[in-house]
Amino acid sequence: MAAATKIEAGRAIATLINVFTVLPERQAELVAVLSRATEETMKDRPGFISANIHASADGERVVNYAQWESEEHFRTMLGDPTAQEHMAKAAALAEGFDPRLFAVESVHHI
């Protein structure tokens, strides 16, 4: 069974939230680049759990919500030349981006 995104407080994983600022006319292209990078490279890297690409309704943001087994796995991926190539393509399409690692502190459901 493939790993899936599971959002759970206290889970010992590294959660990447990367918010890209993009011109609306480039949003779809950025989504495609991030999706392709995930399928062609990221999903095969050790420690990868999942990635979810979100496009804002106003066309000005793309958010990558990704989960890695650990910060070490995430940092190792950053040093991979193929991953760097994909990340450079995404960065070239964006006006800016802000990647951060997070820990889930609270989850609420109805």
C-alpha positions as CSV (number, residue, x, y, z in Angstrom):
1,M,0.0,0.0,0.0
2,A,1.3,3.4,-0.9
3,A,1.9,6.0,1.7
4,A,-0.7,8.8,1.9
5,T,-0.9,12.1,3.6
6,K,-2.0,11.7,7.2
7,I,-2.2,14.9,9.3
8,E,-1.8,14.0,12.9
9,A,-0.6,16.0,15.9
10,G,2.5,14.5,17.5
11,R,3.5,12.4,14.5
12,A,7.3,12.4,14.2
13,I,7.7,13.5,10.6
14,A,8.9,16.6,8.8
15,T,6.1,18.6,7.1
16,L,7.2,21.0,4.3
17,I,5.0,23.9,3.5
18,N,6.3,25.9,0.6
19,V,4.3,28.9,-0.5
20,F,5.1,30.1,-4.0
21,T,4.0,33.6,-5.2
22,V,3.3,33.4,-8.9
23,L,1.8,35.5,-11.7
24,P,-1.6,34.1,-12.5
25,E,-0.7,33.3,-16.0
26,R,2.1,31.0,-14.8
27,Q,0.2,29.3,-12.0
28,A,-0.8,26.2,-14.0
29,E,2.7,25.8,-15.4
30,L,4.1,25.9,-11.8
31,V,1.6,23.3,-10.7
32,A,2.6,21.1,-13.6
33,V,6.4,21.5,-12.8
34,L,5.8,20.6,-9.1
35,S,3.6,17.7,-10.0
36,R,6.1,16.4,-12.5
37,A,9.0,16.8,-10.0
38,T,7.0,14.8,-7.5
39,E,6.2,12.0,-9.9
40,E,9.7,11.8,-11.6
41,T,12.0,12.4,-8.7
42,M,10.7,13.2,-5.2
43,K,8.5,10.1,-4.7
44,D,11.4,7.8,-5.3
45,R,13.7,9.5,-2.7
46,P,14.2,7.8,0.6
47,G,11.9,9.1,3.3
48,F,9.3,10.7,1.0
49,I,5.7,10.2,2.2
50,S,3.5,12.5,0.2
51,A,3.1,15.8,-1.6
52,N,0.0,17.8,-2.2
53,I,0.0,20.8,-4.6
54,H,-2.6,23.5,-4.0
55,A,-3.4,26.4,-6.4
56,S,-5.1,29.5,-5.0
57,A,-8.4,30.6,-6.4
58,D,-6.9,34.1,-7.2
59,G,-4.1,32.5,-9.3
60,E,-1.3,34.2,-7.2
61,R,-0.1,31.3,-5.0
62,V,0.8,27.7,-5.2
63,V,1.4,25.7,-2.0
64,N,3.3,22.5,-1.8
65,Y,2.4,20.5,1.4
66,A,4.8,17.6,1.6
67,Q,5.6,15.1,4.2
68,W,9.0,13.4,4.8
69,E,9.8,10.7,7.3
70,S,12.4,13.0,8.9
71,E,14.1,16.3,8.5
72,E,17.3,14.4,7.7
73,H,15.5,12.7,4.7
74,F,14.3,16.1,3.5
75,R,17.7,17.7,3.8
76,T,19.3,14.7,2.0
77,M,16.8,15.3,-0.9
78,L,17.9,18.9,-1.1
79,G,21.4,17.8,-2.0
80,D,20.3,15.6,-4.8
81,P,21.3,17.1,-8.2
82,T,18.1,15.8,-9.9
83,A,15.9,17.3,-7.2
84,Q,17.9,20.5,-7.4
85,E,17.2,20.7,-11.2
86,H,13.4,20.4,-10.6
87,M,13.5,22.9,-7.7
88,A,15.3,25.4,-10.0
89,K,12.6,25.1,-12.7
90,A,9.9,25.8,-10.1
91,A,11.9,28.7,-8.6
92,A,12.3,30.2,-12.1
93,L,8.5,30.3,-12.6
94,A,7.8,31.9,-9.2
95,E,8.0,35.5,-8.2
96,G,9.1,34.2,-4.8
97,F,8.8,31.2,-2.5
98,D,9.0,30.5,1.2
99,P,9.8,26.8,2.2
100,R,9.5,26.0,5.9
101,L,9.5,22.8,7.9
102,F,6.6,22.4,10.4
103,A,5.3,20.0,13.1
104,V,1.6,19.4,13.3
105,E,0.5,20.7,16.7
106,S,-3.3,20.5,16.5
107,V,-5.9,18.8,14.2
108,H,-9.7,19.4,14.4
109,H,-12.5,17.6,12.7
110,I,-16.3,17.8,12.8
